[in-house]
Amino acid sequence: MDNLDKYFDAVRDMFLSDGWQYFLQDLNRFVTEANDIRAVRDAEDLFYKQGQLNVAEFVLGFEESIKTAQQAQEDEETE
């Protein structure tokens, strides 16, 4: 088993954990609240919120991107 396989196994275990599910719930609540721009004070605060949302969206899409990468690796190995 190479390092990439170990990585995929480890993140798959993480995705199956209750902690990951709780984290995603919290992150989804954060995104909902952060999308409310009524509390934005100025342009700097708006850019800060945009950065926060970019990171949150990356994390929310992480599981799917890992599944896609793992499938691509498996397809490559079978060719």
N, CA, C and O atoms as a GROMACS GRO file, in nm:
protein
  316
    1MET      N    1   0.086  -0.118   0.000
    1MET     CA    2   0.000   0.000   0.000
    1MET      C    3   0.090   0.124   0.000
    1MET      O    4   0.177   0.139   0.085
    2ASP      N    5   0.067   0.211  -0.097
    2ASP     CA    6   0.150   0.331  -0.105
    2ASP      C    7   0.089   0.444  -0.022
    2ASP      O    8  -0.019   0.431   0.034
    3ASN      N    9   0.162   0.555  -0.017
    3ASN     CA   10   0.118   0.669   0.065
    3ASN      C   11  -0.016   0.724   0.021
    3ASN      O   12  -0.096   0.766   0.105
    4LEU      N   13  -0.043   0.726  -0.109
    4LEU     CA   14  -0.171   0.777  -0.158
    4LEU      C   15  -0.286   0.690  -0.112
    4LEU      O   16  -0.392   0.740  -0.074
    5ASP      N   17  -0.267   0.560  -0.115
    5ASP     CA   18  -0.371   0.468  -0.065
    5ASP      C   19  -0.394   0.489   0.084
    5ASP      O   20  -0.509   0.488   0.130
    6LYS      N   21  -0.288   0.507   0.160
    6LYS     CA   22  -0.300   0.533   0.304
    6LYS      C   23  -0.377   0.662   0.328
    6LYS      O   24  -0.460   0.670   0.418
    7TYR      N   25  -0.348   0.763   0.246
    7TYR     CA   26  -0.416   0.892   0.257
    7TYR      C   27  -0.566   0.874   0.232
    7TYR      O   28  -0.648   0.920   0.311
    8PHE      N   29  -0.601   0.807   0.122
    8PHE     CA   30  -0.741   0.785   0.090
    8PHE      C   31  -0.812   0.707   0.200
    8PHE      O   32  -0.926   0.738   0.235
    9ASP      N   33  -0.746   0.605   0.254
    9ASP     CA   34  -0.806   0.528   0.364
    9ASP      C   35  -0.829   0.616   0.486
    9ASP      O   36  -0.934   0.607   0.550
   10ALA      N   37  -0.733   0.699   0.518
   10ALA     CA   38  -0.744   0.784   0.637
   10ALA      C   39  -0.856   0.887   0.622
   10ALA      O   40  -0.934   0.907   0.716
   11VAL      N   41  -0.865   0.951   0.507
   11VAL     CA   42  -0.971   1.051   0.491
   11VAL      C   43  -1.108   0.984   0.480
   11VAL      O   44  -1.208   1.041   0.524
   12ARG      N   45  -1.115   0.865   0.422
   12ARG     CA   46  -1.242   0.793   0.416
   12ARG      C   47  -1.289   0.762   0.558
   12ARG      O   48  -1.407   0.776   0.589
   13ASP      N   49  -1.197   0.718   0.644
   13ASP     CA   50  -1.232   0.694   0.784
   13ASP      C   51  -1.282   0.822   0.850
   13ASP      O   52  -1.379   0.821   0.926
   14MET      N   53  -1.216   0.933   0.819
   14MET     CA   54  -1.258   1.062   0.876
   14MET      C   55  -1.399   1.096   0.829
   14MET      O   56  -1.482   1.140   0.910
   15PHE      N   57  -1.426   1.078   0.700
   15PHE     CA   58  -1.558   1.112   0.645
   15PHE      C   59  -1.669   1.030   0.710
   15PHE      O   60  -1.782   1.076   0.721
   16LEU      N   61  -1.637   0.910   0.753
   16LEU     CA   62  -1.737   0.822   0.815
   16LEU      C   63  -1.759   0.851   0.963
   16LEU      O   64  -1.850   0.795   1.025
   17SER      N   65  -1.677   0.938   1.020
   17SER     CA   66  -1.686   0.964   1.164
   17SER      C   67  -1.799   1.061   1.198
   17SER      O   68  -1.837   1.145   1.117
   18ASP      N   69  -1.851   1.047   1.319
   18ASP     CA   70  -1.952   1.140   1.368
   18ASP      C   71  -1.895   1.282   1.374
   18ASP      O   72  -1.965   1.379   1.344
   19GLY      N   73  -1.769   1.292   1.411
   19GLY     CA   74  -1.706   1.424   1.423
   19GLY      C   75  -1.708   1.499   1.290
   19GLY      O   76  -1.733   1.619   1.288
   20TRP      N   77  -1.682   1.429   1.180
   20TRP     CA   78  -1.684   1.493   1.048
   20TRP      C   79  -1.825   1.542   1.017
   20TRP      O   80  -1.843   1.653   0.967
   21GLN      N   81  -1.925   1.461   1.047
   21GLN     CA   82  -2.064   1.500   1.020
   21GLN      C   83  -2.104   1.622   1.104
   21GLN      O   84  -2.171   1.713   1.053
   22TYR      N   85  -2.064   1.625   1.231
   22TYR     CA   86  -2.092   1.741   1.315
   22TYR      C   87  -2.022   1.866   1.261
   22TYR      O   88  -2.078   1.975   1.259
   23PHE      N   89  -1.898   1.847   1.218
   23PHE     CA   90  -1.821   1.958   1.162
   23PHE      C   91  -1.891   2.015   1.039
   23PHE      O   92  -1.902   2.137   1.024
   24LEU      N   93  -1.938   1.928   0.950
   24LEU     CA   94  -2.008   1.974   0.830
   24LEU      C   95  -2.137   2.048   0.866
   24LEU      O   96  -2.171   2.148   0.803
   25GLN      N   97  -2.208   2.000   0.966
   25GLN     CA   98  -2.330   2.069   1.011
   25GLN      C   99  -2.296   2.210   1.059
   25GLN      O  100  -2.362   2.307   1.022
   26ASP      N  101  -2.192   2.220   1.142
   26ASP     CA  102  -2.149   2.351   1.191
   26ASP      C  103  -2.105   2.442   1.077
   26ASP      O  104  -2.138   2.560   1.075
   27LEU      N  105  -2.033   2.386   0.983
   27LEU     CA  106  -1.983   2.464   0.870
   27LEU      C  107  -2.099   2.512   0.782
   27LEU      O  108  -2.097   2.625   0.734
   28ASN      N  109  -2.198   2.429   0.762
   28ASN     CA  110  -2.316   2.471   0.686
   28ASN      C  111  -2.391   2.584   0.756
   28ASN      O  112  -2.440   2.676   0.691
   29ARG      N  113  -2.402   2.577   0.888
   29ARG     CA  114  -2.464   2.686   0.964
   29ARG      C  115  -2.382   2.815   0.949
   29ARG      O  116  -2.438   2.923   0.932
   30PHE      N  117  -2.250   2.801   0.956
   30PHE     CA  118  -2.164   2.917   0.939
   30PHE      C  119  -2.185   2.981   0.802
   30PHE      O  120  -2.196   3.103   0.792
   31VAL      N  121  -2.190   2.900   0.697
   31VAL     CA  122  -2.208   2.952   0.561
   31VAL      C  123  -2.341   3.027   0.551
   31VAL      O  124  -2.348   3.134   0.491
   32THR      N  125  -2.445   2.970   0.609
   32THR     CA  126  -2.575   3.036   0.606
   32THR      C  127  -2.567   3.173   0.674
   32THR      O  128  -2.618   3.272   0.621
   33GLU      N  129  -2.504   3.178   0.790
   33GLU     CA  130  -2.492   3.304   0.863
   33GLU      C  131  -2.399   3.402   0.792
   33GLU      O  132  -2.426   3.522   0.789
   34ALA      N  133  -2.290   3.354   0.735
   34ALA     CA  134  -2.192   3.441   0.670
   34ALA      C  135  -2.247   3.499   0.540
   34ALA      O  136  -2.200   3.604   0.496
   35ASN      N  137  -2.343   3.433   0.480
   35ASN     CA  138  -2.403   3.485   0.357
   35ASN      C  139  -2.493   3.606   0.382
   35ASN      O  140  -2.531   3.675   0.288
   36ASP      N  141  -2.525   3.631   0.508
   36ASP     CA  142  -2.605   3.749   0.542
   36ASP      C  143  -2.513   3.870   0.546
   36ASP      O  144  -2.433   3.885   0.638
   37ILE      N  145  -2.524   3.955   0.446
   37ILE     CA  146  -2.430   4.068   0.434
   37ILE      C  147  -2.477   4.192   0.509
   37ILE      O  148  -2.411   4.296   0.503
   38ARG      N  149  -2.589   4.183   0.578
   38ARG     CA  150  -2.639   4.301   0.650
   38ARG      C  151  -2.543   4.347   0.758
   38ARG      O  152  -2.543   4.464   0.795
   39ALA      N  153  -2.462   4.257   0.810
   39ALA     CA  154  -2.370   4.293   0.918
   39ALA      C  155  -2.235   4.342   0.866
   39ALA      O  156  -2.148   4.376   0.947
   40VAL      N  157  -2.215   4.347   0.735
   40VAL     CA  158  -2.087   4.392   0.678
   40VAL      C  159  -2.071   4.541   0.704
   40VAL      O  160  -2.159   4.621   0.672
   41ARG      N  161  -1.957   4.577   0.761
   41ARG     CA  162  -1.933   4.716   0.799
   41ARG      C  163  -1.870   4.798   0.687
   41ARG      O  164  -1.902   4.915   0.669
   42ASP      N  165  -1.780   4.733   0.611
   42ASP     CA  166  -1.708   4.807   0.507
   42ASP      C  167  -1.652   4.707   0.406
   42ASP      O  168  -1.673   4.587   0.417
   43ALA      N  169  -1.580   4.760   0.306
   43ALA     CA  170  -1.526   4.674   0.200
   43ALA      C  171  -1.428   4.571   0.256
   43ALA      O  172  -1.426   4.456   0.211
   44GLU      N  173  -1.348   4.610   0.352
   44GLU     CA  174  -1.251   4.516   0.410
   44GLU      C  175  -1.323   4.399   0.477
   44GLU      O  176  -1.282   4.284   0.463
   45ASP      N  177  -1.429   4.429   0.548
   45ASP     CA  178  -1.507   4.324   0.613
   45ASP      C  179  -1.573   4.234   0.509
   45ASP      O  180  -1.581   4.113   0.528
   46LEU      N  181  -1.619   4.292   0.399
   46LEU     CA  182  -1.679   4.213   0.292
   46LEU      C  183  -1.576   4.118   0.232
   46LEU      O  184  -1.607   4.000   0.210
   47PHE      N  185  -1.455   4.166   0.205
   47PHE     CA  186  -1.351   4.080   0.150
   47PHE      C  187  -1.314   3.968   0.248
   47PHE      O  188  -1.288   3.855   0.207
   48TYR      N  189  -1.314   4.000   0.377
   48TYR     CA  190  -1.284   3.900   0.479
   48TYR      C  191  -1.391   3.790   0.476
   48TYR      O  192  -1.359   3.671   0.481
   49LYS      N  193  -1.519   3.831   0.469
   49LYS     CA  194  -1.627   3.732   0.462
   49LYS      C  195  -1.617   3.647   0.336
   49LYS      O  196  -1.642   3.527   0.340
   50GLN      N  197  -1.580   3.709   0.226
   50GLN     CA  198  -1.564   3.634   0.102
   50GLN      C  199  -1.457   3.527   0.118
   50GLN      O  200  -1.474   3.414   0.072
   51GLY      N  201  -1.348   3.561   0.183
   51GLY     CA  202  -1.241   3.465   0.208
   51GLY      C  203  -1.288   3.351   0.297
   51GLY      O  204  -1.259   3.235   0.271
   52GLN      N  205  -1.362   3.386   0.401
   52GLN     CA  206  -1.415   3.282   0.488
   52GLN      C  207  -1.506   3.187   0.411
   52GLN      O  208  -1.498   3.065   0.427
   53LEU      N  209  -1.592   3.243   0.328
   53LEU     CA  210  -1.683   3.160   0.250
   53LEU      C  211  -1.610   3.073   0.149
   53LEU      O  212  -1.649   2.959   0.126
   54ASN      N  213  -1.504   3.126   0.090
   54ASN     CA  214  -1.424   3.046  -0.005
   54ASN      C  215  -1.364   2.925   0.064
   54ASN      O  216  -1.366   2.814   0.010
   55VAL      N  217  -1.310   2.945   0.183
   55VAL     CA  218  -1.251   2.834   0.258
   55VAL      C  219  -1.359   2.735   0.299
   55VAL      O  220  -1.340   2.614   0.286
   56ALA      N  221  -1.472   2.784   0.347
   56ALA     CA  222  -1.581   2.697   0.389
   56ALA      C  223  -1.631   2.613   0.272
   56ALA      O  224  -1.656   2.493   0.287
   57GLU      N  225  -1.646   2.675   0.156
   57GLU     CA  226  -1.692   2.601   0.039
   57GLU      C  227  -1.590   2.496  -0.006
   57GLU      O  228  -1.627   2.389  -0.053
   58PHE      N  229  -1.463   2.528   0.009
   58PHE     CA  230  -1.359   2.430  -0.022
   58PHE      C  231  -1.373   2.308   0.069
   58PHE      O  232  -1.370   2.194   0.023
   59VAL      N  233  -1.389   2.332   0.198
   59VAL     CA  234  -1.400   2.221   0.293
   59VAL      C  235  -1.528   2.142   0.267
   59VAL      O  236  -1.527   2.019   0.273
   60LEU      N  237  -1.638   2.211   0.239
   60LEU     CA  238  -1.763   2.141   0.212
   60LEU      C  239  -1.754   2.054   0.086
   60LEU      O  240  -1.823   1.953   0.077
   61GLY      N  241  -1.671   2.091  -0.009
   61GLY     CA  242  -1.653   2.012  -0.129
   61GLY      C  243  -1.538   1.913  -0.122
   61GLY      O  244  -1.514   1.840  -0.217
   62PHE      N  245  -1.468   1.911  -0.010
   62PHE     CA  246  -1.348   1.827   0.006
   62PHE      C  247  -1.380   1.679  -0.012
   62PHE      O  248  -1.308   1.608  -0.082
   63GLU      N  249  -1.486   1.632   0.052
   63GLU     CA  250  -1.519   1.490   0.045
   63GLU      C  251  -1.543   1.446  -0.099
   63GLU      O  252  -1.493   1.342  -0.142
   64GLU      N  253  -1.618   1.525  -0.173
   64GLU     CA  254  -1.646   1.490  -0.313
   64GLU      C  255  -1.519   1.494  -0.398
   64GLU      O  256  -1.500   1.410  -0.485
   65SER      N  257  -1.432   1.591  -0.372
   65SER     CA  258  -1.307   1.599  -0.450
   65SER      C  259  -1.216   1.480  -0.421
   65SER      O  260  -1.146   1.433  -0.511
   66ILE      N  261  -1.216   1.432  -0.298
   66ILE     CA  262  -1.136   1.314  -0.264
   66ILE      C  263  -1.193   1.190  -0.333
   66ILE      O  264  -1.118   1.109  -0.386
   67LYS      N  265  -1.325   1.177  -0.332
   67LYS     CA  266  -1.387   1.063  -0.400
   67LYS      C  267  -1.353   1.065  -0.549
   67LYS      O  268  -1.325   0.960  -0.607
   68THR      N  269  -1.357   1.182  -0.609
   68THR     CA  270  -1.324   1.195  -0.751
   68THR      C  271  -1.179   1.159  -0.777
   68THR      O  272  -1.148   1.088  -0.873
   69ALA      N  273  -1.089   1.206  -0.692
   69ALA     CA  274  -0.946   1.176  -0.708
   69ALA      C  275  -0.919   1.028  -0.690
   69ALA      O  276  -0.839   0.969  -0.763
   70GLN      N  277  -0.985   0.967  -0.593
   70GLN     CA  278  -0.965   0.824  -0.570
   70GLN      C  279  -1.018   0.743  -0.688
   70GLN      O  280  -0.955   0.646  -0.730
   71GLN      N  281  -1.131   0.783  -0.741
   71GLN     CA  282  -1.186   0.712  -0.857
   71GLN      C  283  -1.093   0.725  -0.977
   71GLN      O  284  -1.073   0.629  -1.051
   72ALA      N  285  -1.036   0.844  -0.997
   72ALA     CA  286  -0.942   0.865  -1.107
   72ALA      C  287  -0.819   0.776  -1.090
   72ALA      O  288  -0.768   0.721  -1.187
   73GLN      N  289  -0.771   0.764  -0.966
   73GLN     CA  290  -0.655   0.678  -0.941
   73GLN      C  291  -0.688   0.532  -0.971
   73GLN      O  292  -0.609   0.462  -1.033
   74GLU      N  293  -0.805   0.489  -0.928
   74GLU     CA  294  -0.847   0.350  -0.953
   74GLU      C  295  -0.863   0.325  -1.102
   74GLU      O  296  -0.824   0.219  -1.151
   75ASP      N  297  -0.920   0.420  -1.174
   75ASP     CA  298  -0.935   0.406  -1.319
   75ASP      C  299  -0.799   0.398  -1.388
   75ASP      O  300  -0.780   0.320  -1.481
   76GLU      N  301  -0.704   0.478  -1.340
   76GLU     CA  302  -0.570   0.479  -1.398
   76GLU      C  303  -0.500   0.346  -1.374
   76GLU      O  304  -0.429   0.296  -1.461
   77GLU      N  305  -0.520   0.288  -1.255
   77GLU     CA  306  -0.457   0.162  -1.222
   77GLU      C  307  -0.514   0.046  -1.305
   77GLU      O  308  -0.443  -0.051  -1.332
   78THR      N  309  -0.640   0.056  -1.345
   78THR     CA  310  -0.701  -0.054  -1.421
   78THR      C  311  -0.672  -0.045  -1.570
   78THR      O  312  -0.699  -0.139  -1.644
   79GLU      N  313  -0.619   0.067  -1.614
   79GLU     CA  314  -0.588   0.083  -1.758
   79GLU      C  315  -0.461   0.012  -1.795
   79GLU      O  316  -0.420   0.015  -1.911
   0.00000   0.00000   0.00000
